[in-house]
Structures are given as structure tokens and as C-alpha cells.
Amino acid sequence: MPHDHHGHSHAHLDPSSGDRRVAIAIWANGLLTVAQIVGGIFAGSLALIADALHNFSDMAALVIAFAARKIARRPADERMTFGYGRIETVAALINYTTLIVIGLYLIYEGGMRLIEPPEVKGWTVVIIAGLALVVDALTAGLTYSMQKGSQNIRALFLHNLSDALASVAVIVGGTLIILYDMRWVDPAITIGIALYILYLAFAEIGGPIRTLMLGSPPDIDGGDVVAVLRQTEGVSDVHHVHLWQMEENAPALDAHVVVEDVAWGQLEQIKAELKTQIGAEFGIDHSTLEFERNEACDVEAPLFGHDKHQIE
């Protein structure tokens, strides 16, 4: 995975073009959601409403992402000393959680309708779902070019892609209703869309949770980092290692470094060497290193995490 060495996770997205695209996508999805809900109620089609809710969550996702990207650009201040970059991760978590709730509700509603399928106006369903497919395809095209390197935009792209697939399914369902009056197809497709929404959300929600739990970056092995630190000349050991992500694509490291007594005079060179190594090998641009003499270090200190007595 290529590392971004600008210390900010969106240095490679042109912010203004990104925002303009996202704004267009928000408007398109907003209008579409209204059209689908009205059409779904008029046509008696739950699948259309399912697609609309999916689309609405898309629009909410776009709005959240849009706001989050604006907020994330704020510089660090006294209250938020780490800056605002993590707001995107919070946004992604809210978004996936909402999808899970919507998915569960649609399965319940679809189940109820399978028992007693209502009449559905096929033509309305096909026309509106066709319109939805066009908008979904356009939005997916916009977000695809921006999705690399952002949890949030990636979440949006997956939304749009699944929306487009859902719209195709609804068109097929509407066609079957027109041709054969197969009413059970509509709730069946609804449940299919809902299961797909749930699958996507559960598959992706782990990333934001890991970041918010201060988990180590998924693409960096803590053992490898420790090995690089220990191999540096003048270093006898390391402990109290904390490895986390300040925000997406911005790994950070805290560590206590035990320096050999003879090398104590070369502290600045050792520090510079350590920072260069972890920057080059792992893309860790933010590190705080505390140095200790060999004789004064705590022998029982854990390699990762705090002292036990600090936690109790």
C-alpha cells in the first residue's frame, strides 16, 4: 500500500474538485430519493422504497462525507490537539451503523409482504428504477475516481455501486410484475437488497472501529517496527510501544527507547536515524520517542502498551 508522506490523509485528493463533485452527487441523490419514495408509495412497491432508503442513506453519507472533509481540513487547536482528521472515521462509522438499521428494517417489512403480497404497478417501478440506475451510475463514476485512500469516499463508492445493482434488480422485478403479475418478486427483491446492504456494512465497519479503538494500522506489523527500532546502532531495547492511526493513512508511534550507556552522547543522531528508518519503512511521520539509559530502565516494562500499575 503506498504511503502518503504529507502527514494528511487527503493530500492526494484535489479538495475543490472533490467537493464540487460531491455536491453534484448530493443533489442528484436527493432528488432521486424523493422520486423513488413517491413512486414507491404510488406503485405499491416496497422494493422501490428499499432502493430509495438505500439512496437516502447514500445521500446522508455524501452529506456526512462532505461536511467531514470540510471539518477535517481545520488545523489543530487547543481543544483538538490532534486536529480534526478523525471526523471522517466517525462519519464512516455512523454511516455503516445507519445502513445496518435500514437493512434490518427492510428484511422485516419484506417478510411481512411476502406473507401477503400487495398489488404493484409494474410500469411505474420500471421507469423510476431506470432513472435511479442512471443517477447511481453517474454518482458511482464521480466517487470512483476519488475513493482511493479515503474510508469515507470508499464507503460512498460501495453505496453507489450497490445502489446501481439494486436498481437493476428492481427493474427486473418490475418487468416480471408487468409480464406475469409475480407479486412476490417485489418483497423478495427487497429482502435481497437488504441482505446485500447488511453484508456491505458488516464487512466495512471494522476499519473505522479499529481506528477509533486506537488499533495499530492494519498494514503495519508492530513486530516489524520493533525489529527496525532494535536494530538501530546504539539502541539496546524498546518498550511501551504504542502504534496507532491519528487518522486514516497517518500512522503514529510512541515508544520508550533504551540507549546503550556508551551511545548516550549520540542521542540526537540516534533519534534522527530512528525517525528516518520508520518513516522510510512504514510511512510513520509522527513519532514521539522517550530515551532511557540502560541502567535506569524498567526491566519488567511491557513491549506494547502501558505499565500494569498505570491501568489498575
Secondary structure, DSSP 8 states (H G I E B T S, - for coil): ----TTSSTTTTS-HHHHHHHHHHHHHHHHHHHHHHHHHHHHHT-HHHHHHHHHHHHHHHHHHHHHHHHHHHTS---SS-TT-STTHHHHHHHHHHHHHHHHHHHHHHHHHHHHHS-----HHHHHHHHHHHHHHHHHHHHHHHTT-TT-HHHHHHHHHHHHHHHHHHHHHHHHHHHHHH--TTHHHHHHHHHHHHHHHHHHHHTHHHHHHHTT---TTS-HHHHHHHHHHSTTEEEEEEEEEEEEETTEEEEEEEEEE-GGGGGGHHHHHHHHHHHHHHHH---EEEEEEEETTTS-TT--SBS--HHHH-
